[in-house]
């Protein structure tokens, strides 16, 4: 599945890490928040694990083993 992912999904991941927020990442990239959520969900499916802790005021990146 990872070979089916597009570079924009990884750009979205980087924006979320930098902004620590799905909504701020969406603003930065010119997307709506649901697009950011979809990109991250696809990356999580490809990895087989969650990438972020979703918090009420942003996200924390999980440490991957």
DSSP file (Angstrom, degrees, kcal/mol; ACC not computed):
  #  RESIDUE AA STRUCTURE BP1 BP2  ACC     N-H-->O    O-->H-N    N-H-->O    O-->H-N    TCO  KAPPA ALPHA  PHI   PSI    X-CA   Y-CA   Z-CA
    1    1 A X    >         0   0    0      0, 0.0     3,-2.1     0, 0.0     4,-0.5   0.000 360.0 360.0 360.0 -32.9    0.0    0.0    0.0
    2    2 A X  G >   +     0   0    0      1,-0.3     3,-1.2    44,-0.2    44,-0.1   0.836 360.0  60.5 -58.6 -32.4    2.9    2.4    0.7
    3    3 A X  G 3  S+     0   0    0      1,-0.2    -1,-0.3     3,-0.0     0, 0.0   0.690  99.2  58.0 -68.6 -16.8    3.7    2.5   -3.0
    4    4 A X  G <  S+     0   0    0     -3,-2.1    -1,-0.2     2,-0.1    -2,-0.2   0.575  84.9 103.1 -86.8 -10.4    0.2    3.9   -3.7
    5    5 A X    <   -     0   0    0     -3,-1.2     2,-0.2    -4,-0.5    -3,-0.0  -0.460  66.4-134.7 -76.9 145.6    0.7    6.9   -1.4
    6    6 A X    >>  -     0   0    0     -2,-0.1     3,-1.5     1,-0.1     4,-0.8  -0.630  20.5-112.8 -98.7 157.4    1.4   10.3   -2.9
    7    7 A X  H 3> S+     0   0    0      1,-0.3     4,-2.0    -2,-0.2     3,-0.3   0.782 112.6  67.4 -57.9 -29.8    4.0   12.8   -1.9
    8    8 A X  H 3> S+     0   0    0      1,-0.2     4,-2.1     2,-0.2    -1,-0.3   0.804  93.4  59.1 -65.1 -26.6    1.3   15.2   -0.8
    9    9 A X  H <> S+     0   0    0     -3,-1.5     4,-2.0     2,-0.2    -1,-0.2   0.895 107.5  45.9 -66.6 -38.5    0.4   12.8    2.0
   10   10 A X  H  X S+     0   0    0     -4,-0.8     4,-2.3    -3,-0.3    -2,-0.2   0.854 110.1  53.4 -72.5 -34.9    4.0   13.1    3.4
   11   11 A X  H  X S+     0   0    0     -4,-2.0     4,-2.3     2,-0.2    -2,-0.2   0.887 108.9  50.8 -63.3 -38.6    3.9   16.9    3.0
   12   12 A X  H  X S+     0   0    0     -4,-2.1     4,-2.4     2,-0.2    -2,-0.2   0.924 108.4  51.5 -63.6 -44.7    0.7   16.8    5.0
   13   13 A X  H  X S+     0   0    0     -4,-2.0     4,-2.3     1,-0.2    -2,-0.2   0.930 110.8  48.1 -57.7 -47.0    2.4   14.7    7.7
   14   14 A X  H  X S+     0   0    0     -4,-2.3     4,-2.7     1,-0.2    -1,-0.2   0.903 110.2  51.8 -62.4 -42.2    5.3   17.2    7.9
   15   15 A X  H  X S+     0   0    0     -4,-2.3     4,-2.8     2,-0.2     5,-0.3   0.897 109.5  49.7 -62.2 -40.3    2.9   20.1    8.1
   16   16 A X  H  X>S+     0   0    0     -4,-2.4     4,-2.3     2,-0.2     5,-0.5   0.913 111.5  49.0 -65.0 -41.6    1.0   18.5   11.0
   17   17 A X  H  <5S+     0   0    0     -4,-2.3    -2,-0.2     2,-0.2    -1,-0.2   0.940 115.9  43.3 -61.5 -46.9    4.3   17.8   12.9
   18   18 A X  H  <5S+     0   0    0     -4,-2.7    -2,-0.2     1,-0.2    -1,-0.2   0.905 123.5  35.1 -66.1 -42.9    5.4   21.4   12.4
   19   19 A X  H  <5S-     0   0    0     -4,-2.8    -1,-0.2    -5,-0.2    -2,-0.2   0.669  91.4-143.2 -87.8 -18.5    2.1   23.0   13.2
   20   20 A X  T  <5S+     0   0    0     -4,-2.3    39,-1.7    -5,-0.3     2,-0.3   0.800  74.0  82.4  57.4  31.1    1.1   20.5   15.9
   21   21 A X  S  ><S-     0   0    0     -5,-0.5     4,-1.8    -6,-0.3    -2,-0.2  -0.931  71.1-144.2-163.1 134.6   -2.5   20.9   14.7
   22   22 A X  H  > S+     0   0    0     -2,-0.3     4,-2.3     2,-0.2     5,-0.1   0.911 105.7  48.9 -66.2 -41.9   -4.5   19.4   11.8
   23   23 A X  H  > S+     0   0    0      2,-0.2     4,-2.2     1,-0.2    -1,-0.2   0.901 112.5  46.4 -69.4 -39.5   -6.4   22.7   11.3
   24   24 A X  H  > S+     0   0    0      2,-0.2     4,-2.4     1,-0.2    -1,-0.2   0.877 112.1  51.9 -69.0 -35.6   -3.3   24.8   11.2
   25   25 A X  H  X S+     0   0    0     -4,-1.8     4,-2.2     2,-0.2     6,-0.2   0.909 108.7  51.3 -63.7 -41.3   -1.6   22.3    8.9
   26   26 A X  H  X>S+     0   0    0     -4,-2.3     5,-2.5     2,-0.2     4,-1.4   0.928 110.5  48.2 -61.5 -45.0   -4.7   22.6    6.6
   27   27 A X  H  <5S+     0   0    0     -4,-2.2     3,-0.4     1,-0.2    -2,-0.2   0.922 111.4  50.5 -59.8 -44.7   -4.4   26.4    6.6
   28   28 A X  H  <5S+     0   0    0     -4,-2.4    -1,-0.2     1,-0.2    -2,-0.2   0.877 117.5  39.0 -61.0 -40.0   -0.7   26.2    5.8
   29   29 A X  H  <5S-     0   0    0     -4,-2.2    -1,-0.2    -5,-0.1    -2,-0.2   0.557 111.2-115.4 -90.2  -9.6   -1.3   23.8    2.9
   30   30 A X  T  <5S+     0   0    0     -4,-1.4     2,-0.2    -3,-0.4    -3,-0.2   0.777  74.8 124.6  77.8  26.8   -4.5   25.4    1.6
   31   31 A X      < -     0   0    0     -5,-2.5    -1,-0.3    -6,-0.2     2,-0.3  -0.641  65.7-109.1-107.5 167.6   -6.6   22.4    2.4
   32   32 A X    >>  -     0   0    0     -2,-0.2     4,-1.3    -3,-0.1     3,-1.1  -0.660  38.2-108.7 -87.8 158.4   -9.7   21.9    4.4
   33   33 A X  H 3> S+     0   0    0      1,-0.3     4,-2.6    -2,-0.3     5,-0.2   0.844 116.5  61.6 -59.9 -35.0   -9.2   20.0    7.7
   34   34 A X  H 3> S+     0   0    0      1,-0.2     4,-2.2     2,-0.2    -1,-0.3   0.828 101.0  53.9 -63.8 -29.9  -11.0   16.9    6.4
   35   35 A X  H <> S+     0   0    0     -3,-1.1     4,-2.4     2,-0.2    -1,-0.2   0.921 108.9  48.0 -67.8 -43.7   -8.3   16.5    3.7
   36   36 A X  H  X S+     0   0    0     -4,-1.3     4,-2.5     1,-0.2     5,-0.2   0.930 111.7  50.5 -60.8 -45.6   -5.5   16.6    6.3
   37   37 A X  H  X S+     0   0    0     -4,-2.6     4,-2.5     1,-0.2    -2,-0.2   0.912 110.6  49.4 -58.7 -43.9   -7.4   14.0    8.3
   38   38 A X  H  X S+     0   0    0     -4,-2.2     4,-2.2     2,-0.2    -1,-0.2   0.908 110.3  50.2 -63.4 -42.9   -7.8   11.7    5.3
   39   39 A X  H  X S+     0   0    0     -4,-2.4     4,-2.1     1,-0.2    -2,-0.2   0.929 112.6  46.4 -61.3 -45.3   -4.1   12.0    4.4
   40   40 A X  H  X S+     0   0    0     -4,-2.5     4,-2.6     1,-0.2    -2,-0.2   0.899 110.4  53.0 -66.4 -39.9   -3.1   11.1    7.9
   41   41 A X  H  X S+     0   0    0     -4,-2.5     4,-2.3    -5,-0.2    -1,-0.2   0.897 109.0  49.9 -61.7 -39.8   -5.5    8.2    8.1
   42   42 A X  H  X S+     0   0    0     -4,-2.2     4,-2.1     2,-0.2    -1,-0.2   0.908 111.4  48.4 -65.7 -41.3   -4.1    6.8    4.9
   43   43 A X  H  X S+     0   0    0     -4,-2.1     4,-2.1     2,-0.2    -2,-0.2   0.906 111.2  50.9 -63.2 -41.2   -0.6    7.1    6.2
   44   44 A X  H  X>S+     0   0    0     -4,-2.6     4,-2.0     1,-0.2     5,-1.2   0.888 109.6  50.2 -64.5 -39.0   -1.7    5.4    9.4
   45   45 A X  H  <5S+     0   0    0     -4,-2.3    -1,-0.2     2,-0.2    -2,-0.2   0.903 110.9  49.4 -64.4 -40.3   -3.3    2.5    7.5
   46   46 A X  H  <5S+     0   0    0     -4,-2.1   -44,-0.2     1,-0.2    -2,-0.2   0.867 117.0  41.2 -66.9 -35.8   -0.1    2.1    5.5
   47   47 A X  H  <5S-     0   0    0     -4,-2.1    -1,-0.2     2,-0.2    -2,-0.2   0.727 103.1-131.4 -82.4 -23.7    2.0    2.0    8.6
   48   48 A X  T  <5S+     0   0    0     -4,-2.0     2,-0.3     1,-0.2    -3,-0.2   0.699  76.3  72.1  77.1  19.6   -0.4   -0.1   10.6
   49   49 A X  S   <S-     0   0    0     -5,-1.2    -2,-0.2    -6,-0.2    -1,-0.2  -0.989  88.7 -87.7-158.2 161.9   -0.3    2.2   13.6
   50   50 A X        -     0   0    0     -2,-0.3     3,-0.1     1,-0.1    -9,-0.0  -0.447  26.3-166.2 -70.5 144.1   -1.4    5.6   14.8
   51   51 A X        +     0   0    0      1,-0.2    11,-2.5    -2,-0.1     2,-0.3   0.647  68.1  31.7-103.0 -22.1    1.0    8.5   14.1
   52   52 A X  E     -A   61   0A   0      9,-0.3     2,-0.6   -12,-0.0     9,-0.2  -0.974  68.1-127.9-138.3 148.5   -0.5   11.1   16.4
   53   53 A X  E     -A   60   0A   0      7,-3.2     7,-1.8    -2,-0.3     2,-0.6  -0.883  34.5-137.8 -85.9 122.0   -2.2   11.5   19.7
   54   54 A X  E     -A   59   0A   0     -2,-0.6     2,-0.3     5,-0.2     5,-0.2  -0.757  28.7-179.5 -85.1 121.5   -5.3   13.6   19.0
   55   55 A X  E >   -A   58   0A   0      3,-2.7     3,-1.1    -2,-0.6     0, 0.0  -0.747  41.9-110.5-116.2 164.3   -5.8   16.1   21.7
   56   56 A X  T 3  S+     0   0    0      1,-0.3     3,-0.1    -2,-0.3    -1,-0.1   0.770 118.9  37.4 -66.9 -23.7   -8.5   18.8   22.2
   57   57 A X  T 3  S-     0   0    0      1,-0.2     2,-0.3   -36,-0.0    -1,-0.3  -0.300 131.4 -54.2-122.6  48.8   -5.9   21.5   21.5
   58   58 A X  E <   -A   55   0A   0     -3,-1.1    -3,-2.7     2,-0.0     2,-0.3  -0.792  68.5 -69.1 120.5-162.0   -3.7   19.9   18.8
   59   59 A X  E     -A   54   0A   0    -39,-1.7     2,-0.4    -2,-0.3    -5,-0.2  -0.929  23.0-146.3-133.8 156.2   -1.8   16.8   18.3
   60   60 A X  E     -A   53   0A   0     -7,-1.8    -7,-3.2    -2,-0.3     2,-0.3  -0.987  28.4-120.5-119.3 135.2    1.4   15.1   19.7
   61   61 A X  E     -A   52   0A   0     -2,-0.4    -9,-0.3    -9,-0.2     2,-0.2  -0.551  26.6-129.3 -73.7 135.9    3.5   13.0   17.5
   62   62 A X        -     0   0    0    -11,-2.5     2,-0.6    -2,-0.3    -1,-0.1  -0.559  18.6-117.2 -81.6 149.5    3.9    9.4   18.6
   63   63 A X        -     0   0    0     -2,-0.2     2,-0.4     2,-0.0    -1,-0.0  -0.786  31.0-142.1 -85.4 123.4    7.3    7.8   18.9
   64   64 A X              0   0    0     -2,-0.6   -13,-0.0     1,-0.1    -3,-0.0  -0.693 360.0 360.0 -90.9 138.3    7.5    5.0   16.5
   65   65 A X              0   0    0     -2,-0.4    -1,-0.1     0, 0.0    -2,-0.0   0.453 360.0 360.0 -85.8 360.0    9.3    1.8   17.5
